[in-house]
Amino acid sequence: MSKFPIDPEVADIAPADVELTVYDKQHVVTYIRLLQADSEGADWREVARIVLHVDPEREPDRAQNAYESHLARAKWMTEQGRLLRGAGSS
């Protein structure tokens, strides 16, 4: 069984491919953390700082773009039933 990295570096923008990518597989934990924070109504700036490691005060556009694209990708993965199914395979 593959181990997912707990806190991998994130790109400025999440992938937009129609298939799971290596990046997606490496960021399953990130996506889950984003979905959980979103469901709890967490402030996106706090989530960007803690989960994505982008300071929204120093880099507001980068932080917001990273947050929005990664959250959208996480939601896409859940809507497609792919968040866990297939994410652990190489």
C-alpha positions in Angstrom: 0.0 0.0 0.0 1.3 3.4 -1.0 1.9 6.0 1.7 0.6 9.5 1.0 2.9 12.4 1.8 1.5 14.3 4.8 2.5 17.8 3.9 3.9 18.0 0.3 4.9 21.2 -1.4 2.1 22.6 -3.5 2.1 24.2 -6.9 0.6 27.6 -7.4 -2.2 26.1 -9.4 -3.6 22.5 -9.1 -3.8 20.3 -12.1 -6.8 20.5 -14.4 -6.3 17.2 -16.3 -9.3 15.0 -16.8 -7.4 12.1 -15.3 -5.7 11.7 -12.0 -2.1 12.9 -12.1 1.0 12.0 -10.1 0.5 15.4 -8.4 -3.0 14.4 -7.4 -1.8 11.1 -5.9 0.9 12.9 -3.9 -1.6 15.5 -2.6 -4.5 13.3 -1.5 -3.9 14.4 2.1 -3.8 18.1 1.0 -7.2 17.7 -0.8 -8.8 16.0 2.2 -7.6 18.8 4.5 -9.0 21.4 2.1 -12.4 19.7 1.9 -12.5 19.3 5.7 -11.7 23.0 6.2 -14.2 24.0 3.6 -16.9 21.9 5.2 -16.2 23.6 8.6 -16.4 27.1 7.1 -12.7 27.9 7.8 -11.4 31.2 6.4 -9.6 30.5 3.1 -6.7 32.7 4.2 -6.0 30.5 7.2 -6.3 27.4 5.1 -3.9 28.8 2.5 -1.4 29.6 5.2 -1.6 26.3 7.1 -2.4 23.7 4.4 -0.8 25.3 1.3 2.0 27.2 3.0 1.3 30.4 1.1 1.1 33.6 3.1 -2.1 35.4 2.0 -0.8 38.7 3.5 2.4 38.7 1.5 1.1 37.0 -1.6 -2.7 37.5 -1.7 -3.2 36.6 -5.4 -1.0 33.5 -5.3 -2.6 32.4 -2.0 -6.1 32.8 -3.3 -5.4 31.2 -6.7 -3.7 28.2 -5.0 -6.5 27.8 -2.6 -9.3 28.1 -5.1 -7.7 25.8 -7.7 -6.7 23.1 -5.1 -10.2 23.2 -3.5 -11.8 22.9 -6.9 -9.6 19.9 -7.8 -10.4 18.3 -4.5 -14.1 18.7 -5.1 -13.7 17.4 -8.7 -12.0 14.3 -7.3 -14.8 13.6 -4.9 -17.5 14.3 -7.5 -15.7 11.8 -9.9 -15.3 9.3 -7.1 -11.5 9.4 -7.4 -10.3 10.9 -4.2 -9.4 7.6 -2.7 -10.2 5.1 -5.5 -7.1 4.9 -7.6 -5.3 7.7 -5.8 -3.1 5.2 -4.1 -2.1 3.3 -7.1 1.1 4.1 -9.1 
